[in-house]
């Protein structure tokens, strides 16, 4: 998911004309193209979130280890390439990177239905597609986060983020249901074509953006300091994170929770299909309704942090994520309770109990996960560079940028 771009994390951009700045972004043609690209891509991506592991489960009869490995390989590029991508993207125009990222993902995803049509699809191809698509996503996400401030006036960044987040929320809630219906109607491998088409549409929208992006100086950083070599910048960023008493554990917990969360999501689909017997359409609805929990988490995250403190909120949400994940397995036992209360008969009660149990427990897991994500992201987005002695220490900054950590 593409993260919101905090205004304070970006260097000042040249101000547009007063007329352009005064207009709502509804009248900003280039922003509308970017927003359209993101919206189409977000909905398309929801298809692959379900379809790729369902291809492994339903078509290739993959086991739990293979499904977990697929999830891990899809996440691995975020560990390996995020820092190098950040340093590299900082030296180049973002728009071409966004277009290449979209076209590249469309191309690799399209190989899945193509191989399926020729009866040549293997689990190893899914591994490769997941890993390569992940690399393109890393570079796309890094470039995307710094592209909006070059497209709109600085005073419009908050409005732009809000509109972009609307698409993310809508896709998160409605997208899985659409994806489930597509997978049920045309099979998982063919449904992946919808995601490939969404990336191509996104690339076309971004290609249509007319505002000229200034070429970054490869030798001088935005703050006027001479750039170091890429390896030295990466090493400097790593040293700063590893040496910081708060960023080090936050980075470690984020990496571990994302890695195993990705694996858990993959195994969750295996559990839903083979143990609970849910169809792709029902799984899509479960994901969509469960994602309401993520929306609730996003809404309560800031208030919780203000009331309890950022540190306590992060730690508390992490303590909730684990037990909430374990509770998903309770969905298999809920039918014994609902069987005597529902008049539909044993089979219908069994399915209804499993359905409701998985929905509500999955939603509870996502509430705690989203609270952690919403609080962590603004905190860790303070620029990762050595601070000057006269600057405030990072541990005095919270999600709002001014409160205490503890």
C-alpha positions in Angstrom: 0.0 0.0 0.0 1.3 3.5 -0.9 2.0 5.5 2.3 0.9 9.1 2.8 3.7 11.7 2.2 4.3 14.0 5.2 4.9 17.6 4.1 7.7 18.0 6.7 9.6 15.2 5.2 10.1 17.0 1.9 12.4 19.9 1.0 10.6 23.2 0.0 9.5 23.1 -3.6 9.2 26.1 -5.9 5.8 27.7 -5.4 3.4 27.7 -8.3 1.5 30.7 -9.5 -1.1 32.0 -7.1 -3.9 31.0 -9.4 -2.8 27.4 -9.5 -2.2 27.2 -5.8 -5.6 28.7 -5.0 -7.5 26.1 -7.1 -8.7 23.0 -5.5 -7.0 19.8 -6.6 -10.3 18.8 -8.3 -9.2 21.3 -11.0 -5.6 20.2 -11.1 -5.3 18.1 -14.2 -2.0 16.5 -13.4 -2.9 15.6 -9.9 -6.2 14.0 -11.2 -4.1 11.9 -13.5 -1.9 10.8 -10.6 -5.0 10.1 -8.5 -6.6 8.1 -11.3 -3.4 6.1 -11.8 -3.2 5.3 -8.1 -6.9 4.4 -7.8 -6.9 2.0 -10.8 -3.7 0.4 -9.5 -4.9 0.0 -5.9 -8.1 -1.8 -7.0 -6.1 -4.0 -9.5 -3.5 -4.9 -6.8 -6.3 -6.3 -4.6 -6.9 -8.9 -7.3 -3.3 -10.2 -7.1 -3.3 -10.2 -3.3 -5.9 -12.9 -3.5 -5.3 -14.4 -6.9 -1.5 -15.2 -6.7 -1.7 -17.4 -3.6 -5.0 -18.9 -4.8 -3.2 -19.9 -8.0 -0.7 -21.8 -5.8 -3.4 -23.3 -3.7 -6.1 -24.2 -6.3 -4.1 -24.7 -9.5 -0.7 -25.9 -8.3 -1.9 -27.7 -5.1 0.9 -26.0 -3.1 1.5 -27.0 0.5 1.9 -24.7 3.6 5.7 -24.4 3.2 5.4 -23.4 -0.4 2.7 -20.9 0.3 4.7 -19.4 3.2 7.8 -19.2 1.0 5.8 -17.4 -1.7 4.8 -14.8 0.8 8.3 -14.4 2.1 9.7 -13.9 -1.4 7.1 -11.3 -2.2 8.2 -9.4 0.9 12.0 -9.9 0.6 12.6 -7.1 -1.9 11.4 -4.6 0.7 14.2 -5.7 3.0 16.9 -5.9 0.4 16.2 -2.9 -1.9 14.4 -0.1 0.1 17.6 1.7 1.2 19.4 1.4 -2.2 16.2 2.4 -4.0 15.9 5.5 -1.8 19.5 6.6 -2.6 19.2 5.9 -6.3 15.8 7.5 -6.8 16.9 10.6 -5.0 19.3 11.2 -8.0 16.7 10.8 -10.8 13.4 12.1 -12.0 10.6 10.2 -10.4 8.0 10.1 -13.2 10.0 7.7 -15.5 10.6 5.4 -12.5 6.9 5.3 -11.8 6.1 4.4 -15.4 8.8 1.7 -15.6 7.6 0.3 -12.2 4.0 0.0 -13.5 4.9 -1.4 -16.9 7.4 -3.9 -15.3 4.8 -5.2 -12.9 2.3 -5.5 -15.7 4.7 -7.6 -17.8 5.8 -10.0 -15.0 2.2 -10.5 -13.9 1.0 -11.2 -17.4 3.4 -14.2 -17.6 1.2 -16.1 -15.1 -2.0 -16.4 -17.2 0.2 -16.9 -20.3 2.0 -19.9 -18.7 -1.3 -21.2 -17.4 -2.8 -21.1 -20.9 0.1 -23.3 -22.2 -0.1 -25.6 -19.1 3.5 -24.6 -18.1 2.8 -22.8 -14.8 4.9 -23.8 -11.9 5.3 -22.7 -8.3 8.9 -21.6 -9.1 7.5 -19.1 -11.7 5.2 -17.7 -9.0 8.3 -17.3 -6.7 10.1 -15.4 -9.5 7.1 -13.3 -10.4 6.5 -12.3 -6.7 10.1 -11.4 -6.2 10.5 -9.3 -9.4 7.2 -7.6 -8.9 8.3 -6.8 -5.4 11.5 -5.1 -6.7 9.4 -2.9 -9.1 7.0 -2.1 -6.2 9.9 -0.9 -4.0 11.2 1.5 -6.6 7.7 2.6 -7.4 6.8 3.3 -3.8 10.0 5.2 -3.0 9.6 7.4 -6.1 5.9 7.9 -5.5 6.5 9.2 -2.0 8.6 12.1 -3.3 6.7 12.8 -6.5 3.5 14.5 -5.2 5.4 17.5 -3.7 6.9 18.1 -7.1 3.5 18.0 -8.7 1.4 20.2 -6.5 2.0 23.3 -4.4 3.4 22.6 -0.9 0.1 24.0 0.7 -1.8 21.3 -1.3 0.1 18.3 -0.1 -2.2 17.6 2.8 -5.3 17.8 0.5 -3.5 15.6 -2.0 -2.6 13.0 0.6 -6.2 12.9 1.9 -7.6 12.3 -1.6 -5.0 9.6 -2.3 -5.9 7.9 1.0 -9.6 7.8 0.0 -8.6 5.6 -2.9 -6.5 3.4 -0.7 -9.3 3.0 1.8 -11.9 2.3 -0.9 -9.7 -0.3 -2.6 -8.9 -1.9 0.7 -12.6 -2.4 1.6 -14.2 -2.9 -1.7 -11.3 -4.4 -3.7 -11.2 -7.8 -2.1 -14.8 -8.5 -2.8 -14.4 -7.6 -6.4 -11.3 -9.7 -6.6 -13.1 -12.7 -5.1 -15.9 -12.4 -7.6 -13.4 -12.2 -10.4 -11.4 -15.2 -9.2 -14.6 -17.2 -8.8 -15.9 -16.2 -12.3 -12.8 -16.5 -14.5 -10.3 -18.5 -12.3 -7.3 -17.1 -10.4 -4.7 -17.1 -13.2 -6.9 -15.2 -15.6 -8.0 -12.8 -12.9 -4.4 -11.7 -12.6 -4.7 -10.1 -16.0 -7.0 -7.5 -14.4 -4.1 -6.4 -12.1 -1.7 -6.4 -15.1 -4.2 -4.2 -17.0 -4.5 -1.9 -14.0 -0.8 -1.3 -14.0 -0.8 -0.5 -17.7 -3.6 2.0 -17.2 -1.7 3.5 -14.3 1.4 3.9 -16.5 -0.7 5.7 -19.2 -2.2 8.1 -16.6 1.3 9.0 -15.3 2.6 9.3 -18.8 -0.1 11.9 -19.5 1.1 14.1 -16.7 2.4 17.3 -18.3 4.1 19.2 -15.5 7.9 19.1 -16.1 9.8 17.6 -13.2 13.2 19.3 -12.5 16.2 17.0 -12.8 17.8 16.4 -9.4 21.4 17.4 -9.0 23.4 14.2 -8.7 26.3 16.0 -6.9 24.4 18.3 -4.5 21.6 17.2 -2.2 18.4 19.1 -1.8 19.7 20.8 1.4 22.8 22.1 -0.4 25.3 19.6 1.0 27.6 17.7 -1.4 26.3 14.2 -2.1 28.4 11.2 -0.9 28.7 8.0 -3.0 25.7 5.7 -3.0 27.4 3.1 -0.9 28.5 5.7 1.7 24.9 7.1 1.9 23.4 3.7 2.4 26.0 2.9 5.0 25.4 6.2 6.7 21.6 5.6 6.8 22.1 2.1 8.2 24.5 3.4 10.9 22.1 6.0 12.0 19.2 3.6 12.3 21.2 0.9 14.0 22.8 3.4 16.4 19.5 5.1 17.4 17.9 3.7 20.6 14.3 4.1 19.2 14.7 3.6 15.5 16.7 0.4 15.9 14.0 -1.6 17.7 11.2 0.0 15.6 13.0 -1.0 12.4 13.6 -4.5 13.7 10.0 -5.0 14.8 8.7 -3.6 11.6 10.8 -5.9 9.5 9.8 -8.9 11.5 6.1 -8.1 11.8 5.9 -7.4 8.0 7.8 -10.6 7.1 5.8 -12.9 9.3 2.6 -11.0 8.6 3.1 -11.7 4.9 3.7 -15.4 5.6 0.7 -15.5 7.9 -1.6 -13.9 5.3 -0.5 -16.6 2.8 -1.1 -19.4 5.2 -4.4 -17.8 6.2 -5.6 -18.3 2.6 -4.6 -21.9 2.7 -6.5 -22.3 6.0 -9.6 -20.6 4.6 -9.6 -22.7 1.4 -8.7 -26.2 2.7 -9.8 -26.1 6.4 -12.8 -23.8 6.3 -13.8 -24.6 2.8 -14.5 -21.0 1.8 -14.9 -20.2 -1.9 -12.8 -17.4 -3.5 -15.9 -15.1 -3.6 -16.5 -15.6 0.2 -12.8 -15.1 1.0 -12.9 -11.8 -0.9 -15.9 -10.7 1.1 -14.1 -11.8 4.4 -11.1 -9.7 3.4 -13.2 -6.7 2.5 -15.3 -6.7 5.7 -12.2 -7.6 7.8 -10.4 -4.6 6.3 -12.9 -2.4 8.0 -10.8 -3.2 11.1 -7.8 -1.6 9.4 -9.9 1.5 8.8 -11.0 1.6 12.5 -7.3 1.3 13.5 -6.3 4.2 11.3 -9.1 6.4 12.8 -8.1 5.6 16.4 -4.4 5.6 16.0 -3.6 9.3 16.5 -6.0 9.7 19.4 -4.6 6.6 21.1 -1.0 7.9 20.7 -1.9 11.3 22.2 -3.6 9.7 25.2 -1.1 7.0 25.9 2.1 8.2 24.2 3.7 6.9 21.0 6.0 4.4 22.7 3.2 2.8 24.7 0.9 2.7 21.7 3.5 1.0 19.5 4.3 -1.6 22.2 0.7 -2.2 23.1 -0.4 -2.7 19.5 2.4 -5.2 19.0 1.2 -7.2 22.0 -2.3 -7.3 20.5 -1.2 -8.4 17.0 0.1 -11.8 18.1 -2.9 -12.9 20.1 -5.3 -11.5 17.5 -3.6 -13.6 14.8 -4.0 -16.7 16.9 -7.7 -16.0 17.4 -8.3 -16.3 13.7 -8.0 -20.1 14.2 -11.1 -19.9 16.5 -13.2 -19.5 13.4 -13.1 -23.3 13.0 -14.8 -23.9 16.3 -17.4 -21.1 16.3 -19.9 -23.3 14.3 -20.4 -25.6 17.3 -21.9 -22.6 19.1 -24.0 -21.3 16.2 -25.3 -24.7 15.2 -28.1 -24.8 17.8 -29.0 -21.2 17.4 -29.5 -21.0 13.6 -32.5 -22.6 12.0 -30.9 -23.1 8.6 -29.7 -26.5 9.5 -26.2 -27.9 10.3 -24.4 -27.2 7.0 -25.6 -23.6 6.7 -24.9 -22.9 10.4 -21.5 -24.4 10.0 -20.6 -22.1 7.0 -22.2 -19.1 8.7 -20.3 -19.6 11.9 -17.0 -20.0 10.1 -17.7 -16.9 7.9 -18.7 -14.6 10.8 -15.9 -15.9 13.0 -13.2 -15.3 10.5 -14.6 -11.9 9.5 -14.6 -10.5 13.0 -11.4 -12.0 14.2 -9.6 -11.0 11.1 -11.0 -7.5 11.6 -9.7 -7.4 15.2 -6.2 -8.4 14.0 -6.2 -5.6 11.4 -7.3 -3.0 14.0 -4.1 -3.6 16.1 -1.9 -3.9 13.0 -3.2 -0.6 11.6 -2.7 1.2 14.9 1.0 0.1 14.8 1.4 1.1 11.2 -0.3 4.5 11.5 1.9 5.5 14.5 5.2 4.0 13.2 5.2 5.5 9.8 5.1 9.2 10.7 7.6 8.6 13.5 10.2 6.8 11.4 9.8 9.3 8.5 11.9 11.9 10.2 14.9 12.1 7.8 17.5 9.4 8.4 20.6 11.6 8.5 22.9 12.6 11.3 21.3 15.4 13.3 23.2 18.6 14.1 23.8 19.3 17.8 21.4 22.2 17.9 18.5 20.1 16.5 15.9 18.5 18.7 16.6 14.8 19.4 14.3 12.4 17.6 13.0 10.8 20.7 11.0 14.0 21.5 8.9 13.7 18.3 5.8 11.7 18.0 3.2 11.1 15.3 2.1 14.7 15.4 5.8 15.9 15.4 5.9 17.5 18.8 4.8 15.3 21.6 6.8 12.9 23.8 7.8 9.4 23.0 7.1 7.6 26.2 
